[in-house]
C-alpha cells in the first residue's frame, strides 16, 4: 500500500530532477509521510470517518444535465512543467524517473485497488476517489468552475490515486454501493478516504451510499 494511505501530510514535498510540484492554489503541496505506506487507516482517521459519515447530508441524486468532464478542468499545472498527473505518479511511485519536461518515464507502483505491481506509467490512471460525475450529482453542479477544478486536482486530500487503468475504468463514476475495490483489504481505507473527500467538499450522499460506507467501515480494525 503506497503513499495513498493515511493522508497525514506535512509541508514541503520537493521533487527531484528540477520539478517542484505545487498545489492548485500555488502553495507548495504537503509532503507524504512514512505513515502513509501502512496498509490501513489510522484509528483516529477511522473514528473521524464514522463521525463525518453521520454529518453528511443524505440526498437523492441530482440530474446529470449540464455535466461534462470539461467542467472539472484537469490536469492543471503544479509548477515547473509538472501537472497533477505527474505529481501523483511521482508521489506514489518508487524509483520514479522523469524527463526534463517532468513527464514520468519509469518507476514502480502498487495499484492498491487490485494489489498489482506496475512498472509502466502508461498502465496507470489517476483515479478520483469521488468521481467527478458523482460529485456533480451530489452538489458540485452548483459550484464555480474554479471550485470544480480545485476538486479535480486536489493533492492535499485523499482524492487522487494512481491505480491500474483497468480498475479505474471498471469503477467509472460509481459510488461504493455500486463498486468496491477488488482488493477487499483496502475497503476500510477506501471508505475513510471517500467520506473525508465528501466531508471536505460538503457533498451529499445517497442512502445506499451511506449504507455501503458504513459496511466498509466495518472492515476497519477494532
C-alpha angles and dihedrals in degrees: 000000000000137000094308090083128092102003094223100153133188126186125271122040106182118197122214125229092050097294116123112181122217134196120252087263092057096250120122110271121244118264124246116242133217088253089069092068092066119108099242147032119277116254090245091054091049091050091050091049092053090052094045092048088060092053098050113106114245109225142160116255115271119229120274090231110139095012122139129150087240088071085069101055112211153196094034129184116277096186137286096030094311120126129195095268093054090045092056094044090052094045095052103035135082124229090005117182127192137187124241090275091058092251111148110239103171144001143114126272137176112219101215096196092068100011094240128147114230127191100178118074090208089066091062134083125194105237124206105224088215103036119234093241091050090051090051091053093047103046113308093098086078095051128099118255088249091057091048091052090050089053093048093051101036109146095165099064127048093268102112129056136162111237137155113289090236095060094042092053092043088056095047110160095330124133125223092273088061104032137018129180111274089232100076091195090077097050093099094051093041090056092046091052095044091052092046093054092047090050095047091052096037092236121163129238134213122241090250091049092052091050092050092048091050090051091049091051085058086070090063117106113266 
